């Protein structure tokens, strides 16, 4: 299946950085190769699942990722939702569906870069512990005035997941209010400070 998808992506003009058949290989690829997006099967290997790899991507890399899996049970879905994937595609699927979701993920990240807000890279430059790409998305949601309920609905997660993200973000950014966060994110705010 992975080889078939890779050929399809190459026909669509994408370059394939690598195909990992297990979690350890996937982690090695992330440390040694440049990636713009990851497609993850949740059931990668007995030692590192796609969920484990997604956690590493969220913590260390600012990359979109998409789960492709045969698992649609409530427990697996809840674990995946907590990581806020850019898509969750259930097997069997149409190749076109995967291509469309990849294109949408890239578009979303390109749109974030074109916004009036500083990029996640700029935000992370002076932080001791970087915020993940999903935490950055939640920062933007806050800057755009979304409530916790709105954010939860937008990202298909629970209110508790949103609150957990907010708590982590405020700790990482050394902030105590949504207003300060919004001001810090603006590109043209002369009073912004990044801890």
N, C-alpha and C positions, 0 to 999 in steps of 0.2 A: 504494500500500500504506500509506504514512504517513497519508494523509488518511482512509483506511478505519479504521486503528487509532485515530486521533484521535477519530473519531465514536463508535467503540466505547467508548473511555475516557470520553468525555463522557456517554454513556448510563449508564455505571457510576458517575457522580458525580465524576469527576476533571476538573480544569481543565488545559487544554493551554497551556503557556507559549510554545510555538512549534514549528514544524517547519522544520528546517534541511536544505537540499538539498545542502550542501557543508560541508566541515570549517571553513572560515573563518567561515561564517555561524553554525555551531554554537558556535565559540569566542566570537563576538560576543554570542550569546544568553547564554552563561554569565556574561559580564562585565556585561550590562545587564539581565538578568531574573532573577527569583527562581525557583529550581527545587527540587524535592524528590527527583527521580529522573530519570535519563536513559536513554532507549532508544537504542542506538547500532548502526547498521549498520557492519560492519567496512569495507566498500567504499564510503566516503562520497565521496571525490574523489581526484584524483591528488596533490594537495598535502598533505592531512591525512586520514588514515584514521580509522576509529572507534577503532583502537588508540591513535593519537596523541591523540585527544580524551579517551580513558579515562585516559591518563597525566596529562593536565592536571587532570582531575577528581580523581584520587587525590592529586595534589600540592597543589592549591589549594583544593579544595572538599571538604566532608565529606558527600558524596552517594552513595547507592547507584546503580549503573548495571547495565544488562542489555544484552548483545550480542544482536542479532537479525541473523542472517547466513546466507548460502548456503554459506559456507566451513566445512568440517569437516575439512580436511586437517591432518595432524600439526603442520606448521610454524605455521600460523595458530593452532591450538588451544594450542600451547605458549606463544606470545606472549600470548594472551588469559589463560591460566592464571596467568602471571606477574603480571598486574594484579588477580587475584582478583575477577572480576566476580560480581555477585549472582545471575546466571543467564546461560546461553548457549543461546539458542533457535535451532535450525536451520530454515531455510525448506525446504519449505513448512511452515507451522504452523497450528494452530487458534487463532483469536482468543481463545478461552477460556483456552488455555495461557498466552498472554501476560498476560492479566488475573490469572490465578492467581499467576504468578511475580512480578508487580508487587505484588500484595497480600502475598505472602510476604516480599518485600524490605522493604516498609514495616513489617510486623510484626517482622521481625528488628531493624530499627533502633529501633522503639519499645521492644522488649524490652531492648535495650542501655541505653536511657535509664532504664528502671525498675530497673536493677540496683543492687547495693550499692556500685558503683564510681563514681568521678567520671566525668563525661561527657568525650567527646573535646574538646569546646569548652573545658571547664575546664582540661583537661590542656594544651591548646595555647595558653592565654592568655599564659603566660610563656615560651614557647619561641621561640627565634630562628627555627627552621625547624619548621613544624607537622608532626605525624604525620598520615598519611592515615587514612581510615576503615578500610581493611583492616589497616593497622599497628595501629590501635586494637583491632580485633577480635583480632589476634594477642596484644596486651597482655593482653586479657581471658582469652584461652585460657591464657596463662602464669599469670595470677592464679588461675585455676581448676585449676591443677596439671597441665595437659596437657604431654606431652613433645613434642619436635620431631617425632617420628614421628606422634603423635596429631594434631598441628596440620597436618602435611602431608596426612594422610588426610582430615581434616575439610574442608580447603580444596581438595583435589584438586590439590596441587602437589608438587613434589619437595622433598626434605630441603634441597637447596642453596638453593631459593627461600626456605624458612623461615629458614635461617641468614642469608641476605642481608637479609631483613626484620628479623631480630633485631639484626644488626650495625648497620643504619641506625637502628633504634629506640633502641638503647643509646647511640649517638652523639648523637642528637637530644635524648635525655632526660638525658644526662650520667650514666649509671648503669653499673654493672659487674656486676650480679647480678640473677637472676630474683626473688630474695627482696625486694630493694630495690624492684624494679618493682612487685611485688604489693602491698607496703606503701604505695607512693605512690598506687596506684589506689583504695585504700579511702576511702570518703567520710568515715568517722568515725575516721580515724587521725590523732591529734594530732601525731604526729612526721613526717607526710608533708611533703615539700618538693618543690616543682617548680622546676627550674632556670630 
